[in-house]
Amino acid sequence: MQTMNHSDSTPPAEAPLDTPASETAADAPIEPSGDIERAQAELETLKDRHIRLQADFDNFRRRTQRERAEAQARAHEELMKNLLPVLDHFEFGLRSAAEHGVDEAVRSGFQLVQNELLRALERAGLTALDAAPGEPFDPHLHEAVTHAPSNEYPPDTVLQATRRGYRLGPALLRPAQVVVSSGPGPATPSAEA
């Protein structure tokens, strides 16, 4: 039987099994000019990207809010435009009822409905544009449907309003339709003699 002498055979030095190989590399000194500069450059790039993304998001949010407000305003305006013929029909109907002697109770009932509708629309920002006879013709507020001679009113003044105009807030929704004076009519033959 052989006996083993522990002092004669020393096993070769091996790295412990639980020590990772990277630990020995981590013990090596880090060269500051390489890794830190790269990390700082990457950090600056990420900061710049973050700032740009935040600005893009803010712009998107503002644009979306503006587009939503514009869409609501267009829908509001379209609704008002669709209700203007209803107001016109009330006005024409009441005028016709008065001319044809319709019962006063019926006329006053329709007048109440028309007034209530006008008040509701005024609360929503609608205002009526009345063109009075003798008022100067304004192409920004009036639409001339025809010209007529007038000895009473000078040229380019309103003779008669044929349809009421309306504003929605500060914007003109529909111009008032008017008959415009073309000035005095042609002279009569007896006046020339």
Buried (B, 14 or more C-beta within 10 A) or exposed (E): EEEEEEEEEEEEEEEEEEEEEEEEEEEEEEEEEEEEEEEEEEEEEEEEEEEEEEEEEEEEEEEEEEEEEEEEEEEBBEEBEEBBEEBEEBBEBBEEBEEEEBEEEEBEEBBEEBEEBBEEBEEEBBBEBEBEBEBEBBEEBBBBEEBEEBEEBEEBBBBBBEBBBBBBEEEEBBBBBBBBBBBEEEEEEEEEE
